[in-house]
Amino acid sequence: MMIRTLSTLECTKLLAANRTGHLACVKDGQPYVVPFNYAYADSHLYAFSLVGKKVDWMRANPLVCVQVAEHTQGRGWKSVVVDGRYEELPDRIGHKVQCDHAWSVLSKHTDWWEPGALKPVTPLASSSMPHIFFRIFVEQISGREATE
């Protein structure tokens, strides 16, 4: 197995080519990691979610980490880690352009609202829960690739 470091360009290409990653946030010294769907554009990871634990934690501490990986031939893999900053895109005056841009970037993908719009609760309760657009500004990016 050979391991090599990916260039910044290779890392951003991997982010752009994928839609699912793992989002890590921390509150009061406790880490929390969840899978999430995203779309990459202009040095940001755009996402959509219902308000819940991850959003509450990112509001409390906007410093986050994202990991995106893909399997390659045989036992090979590529992995990118992003250190970033959470930014909520509220649906109100002054943020319309940002929200519209997030919707535009995300809507290029089929079923972009799933699973961000789904919660493991009864349909009536989840239909009244608020949803948000948010983005992660990519402050640092690194990656590795393993090949046989």
C-alpha positions as CSV (number, residue, x, y, z in Angstrom):
1,M,0.0,0.0,0.0
2,M,1.3,3.4,-1.0
3,I,0.1,6.6,0.7
4,R,0.5,10.0,-0.8
5,T,-0.7,13.5,0.0
6,L,-3.3,15.1,-2.3
7,S,-2.8,18.6,-3.7
8,T,-5.3,21.3,-2.8
9,L,-6.7,21.0,-6.3
10,E,-7.1,17.2,-5.9
11,C,-8.9,17.8,-2.6
12,T,-11.3,20.3,-4.0
13,K,-12.1,18.0,-6.9
14,L,-12.9,15.2,-4.5
15,L,-15.2,17.5,-2.6
16,A,-16.9,18.6,-5.8
17,A,-17.3,15.1,-7.0
18,N,-19.0,13.8,-3.9
19,R,-22.2,14.7,-2.0
20,T,-21.9,12.9,1.4
21,G,-19.5,13.4,4.2
22,H,-19.1,13.3,7.9
23,L,-19.6,16.5,9.9
24,A,-18.0,16.9,13.3
25,C,-18.8,19.6,15.8
26,V,-18.0,20.1,19.5
27,K,-19.9,21.5,22.4
28,D,-18.6,21.7,25.9
29,G,-15.7,19.5,25.1
30,Q,-17.9,16.7,23.7
31,P,-17.5,15.8,20.0
32,Y,-20.5,14.8,17.8
33,V,-20.2,13.4,14.3
34,V,-23.0,12.9,11.8
35,P,-23.3,12.0,8.1
36,F,-24.6,14.9,6.0
37,N,-25.3,15.7,2.4
38,Y,-23.6,18.8,0.8
39,A,-22.8,20.5,-2.4
40,Y,-19.4,22.2,-2.9
41,A,-19.0,25.6,-4.6
42,D,-16.9,28.7,-4.1
43,S,-14.8,27.4,-1.2
44,H,-18.0,26.4,0.8
45,L,-19.9,23.2,1.6
46,Y,-23.6,24.0,1.3
47,A,-26.2,22.0,3.2
48,F,-29.8,21.9,4.3
49,S,-31.1,20.6,7.6
50,L,-33.9,20.7,10.2
51,V,-32.9,22.4,13.4
52,G,-31.6,19.8,15.9
53,K,-28.5,18.7,17.8
54,K,-25.9,19.4,15.1
55,V,-27.3,22.9,14.3
56,D,-27.6,23.7,18.0
57,W,-24.0,22.6,18.6
58,M,-22.7,24.5,15.5
59,R,-24.5,27.6,16.7
60,A,-22.7,27.3,20.0
61,N,-19.3,26.6,18.4
62,P,-19.0,27.4,14.7
63,L,-15.7,25.6,14.3
64,V,-16.3,22.3,12.5
65,C,-14.5,19.5,10.7
66,V,-15.7,17.6,7.6
67,Q,-14.4,14.3,6.2
68,V,-15.2,13.1,2.7
69,A,-13.9,9.8,1.4
70,E,-14.2,7.5,-1.6
71,H,-13.1,4.0,-2.3
72,T,-10.9,3.4,-5.4
73,Q,-9.6,0.3,-7.0
74,G,-9.0,-2.7,-4.7
75,R,-8.3,-1.6,-1.2
76,G,-7.5,2.0,-2.3
77,W,-9.1,5.1,-1.0
78,K,-9.0,8.9,-1.0
79,S,-9.9,11.0,2.0
80,V,-10.2,14.8,2.4
81,V,-10.5,16.6,5.7
82,V,-11.8,20.2,5.9
83,D,-11.4,22.5,8.9
84,G,-14.1,25.1,8.5
85,R,-16.5,27.5,10.0
86,Y,-20.3,27.1,10.2
87,E,-22.4,29.9,8.8
88,E,-26.2,29.8,9.0
89,L,-28.1,31.3,6.0
90,P,-31.3,32.5,7.6
91,D,-34.5,33.0,5.5
92,R,-34.9,36.7,6.1
93,I,-34.2,40.1,4.7
94,G,-30.5,40.7,4.1
95,H,-29.7,37.0,3.5
96,K,-31.9,36.3,0.5
97,V,-29.1,36.3,-2.0
98,Q,-27.1,33.8,0.1
99,C,-30.1,31.5,0.6
100,D,-30.9,31.6,-3.1
101,H,-27.3,30.8,-3.9
102,A,-27.4,27.8,-1.5
103,W,-30.6,26.6,-3.0
104,S,-29.2,26.9,-6.5
105,V,-26.0,25.0,-5.6
106,L,-27.9,22.2,-3.8
107,S,-30.8,21.8,-6.3
108,K,-28.4,20.7,-9.0
109,H,-28.5,17.3,-7.3
110,T,-31.4,14.9,-7.2
111,D,-33.1,14.6,-3.8
112,W,-30.9,17.4,-2.3
113,W,-33.2,17.9,0.6
114,E,-32.9,14.4,1.9
115,P,-32.0,13.4,4.6
116,G,-31.7,17.0,5.9
117,A,-35.5,17.4,5.8
118,L,-36.2,14.1,7.5
119,K,-36.3,13.4,11.2
120,P,-37.1,10.1,13.0
121,V,-40.4,11.5,14.4
122,T,-44.0,11.4,13.4
123,P,-44.8,13.2,10.2
124,L,-47.0,15.8,11.8
125,A,-44.3,16.9,14.2
126,S,-41.6,17.0,11.6
127,S,-43.6,19.0,9.1
128,S,-43.8,21.9,11.5
129,M,-40.1,21.9,12.4
130,P,-38.0,24.8,10.9
131,H,-35.4,24.0,8.3
132,I,-32.3,26.0,7.5
133,F,-29.7,26.4,4.8
134,F,-26.1,26.6,6.1
135,R,-22.6,26.5,4.7
136,I,-19.2,25.5,5.9
137,F,-16.4,27.9,4.8
138,V,-13.4,25.8,3.9
139,E,-10.6,27.4,6.0
140,Q,-8.1,24.5,5.6
141,I,-8.1,21.4,3.5
142,S,-5.9,18.3,3.3
143,G,-6.1,14.9,1.9
144,R,-4.5,11.6,1.3
145,E,-4.7,8.7,-1.2
146,A,-3.9,5.1,-0.7
147,T,-3.1,2.8,-3.7
148,E,-2.0,-0.8,-3.9
